[in-house]
């Protein structure tokens, strides 16, 4: 018997991204009218029609799990959704996804909605950490819960990415090439990925006997912070960076724009390591050395933890840590003074 069509099948038939299909199905976010029409036609053509209510009436179980992400336009989260859906679908479960846009009020609304719709569990990327249990919607959630890459005081299991070891490996690689002035661009220290990346950066410098210069560290507090301005400031230092480790396409692109304005070239003047997904830097020239997220492995771990809880596994919180891989490209070399 063939598997029922998935959201990936709908996306392929419509010629759009998984994120676009999600926005159409969930009626949230902007999608062009042309794309919306193609998605709706693809849904009809493929027969994709999750019916949570019918399942619940027939079996007494919804056989559905909710996924809460900050924004499905993020390529990492769209890929995570597709991989998680595959795992759950193989076990007979559907996956309902919603974007929170990092709004705590939206998180509370969605958790209430998921409970009222009798979903069986929730996999979530919470917006905040450090929220007291009395005001933490995840601590109050009655459903089985898996939290991804956040340290949240709640009953849920957790999947973490090993940002600390990954960044340590990346910075150590640059140190081995002879770099001592290495810039780090990452997310806010208010969330675990930012804190762990900074710890990995400090670990590598300490192990190599390189003095930490806080002026070479930029942990962006919000999406409106400018990596371009911060890189421009670093390049005006008496001893500017000769290497750069940066998260994601937006942050890395901003930093590189500032470098190019000064005539710096990669890798002859500036060695670069990007942190992101397999396809995030596919068009980079030269081919970018990448600290790569293992999204499929993280999604499989989250789905497995959830399925085990739904299957009756009890006991204390469990956690799984997923490594990042350093994939060498052509964007790193020895600094000028070492040639």
Secondary structure, 3 states (H helix, E strand, C coil): CCCCCCHHHHHHHHCCCHHHHHHHHHCCCCCCHHHHHHHHHHHHHHCCCCCHHHHHHHHCCCCEEEEEECCCCCHHHHHHHHHHHHHHHHCCCEEEEEECCCCHHHHHHHHHHHHHCCCCEEEECCCCCCCCHHHCHHHHCCCEEEEECCCCCCCCEEEEECHHHHHHHHHHHHHHCCCCCEEEEECCCCCHHHHHHHHHHHHHHHHHCCCCCHHHEEECCCCCCCHHHHHHHHHCCCCCCCEEEEECHHHHHHHHHHHHHCCCCCCCCCEEEEEECCCCCCCCCCCCEEEECCHHHHHHHHHHHHHHHHCCCCCCCCEEEECCEEECCCCCCCCHHHC
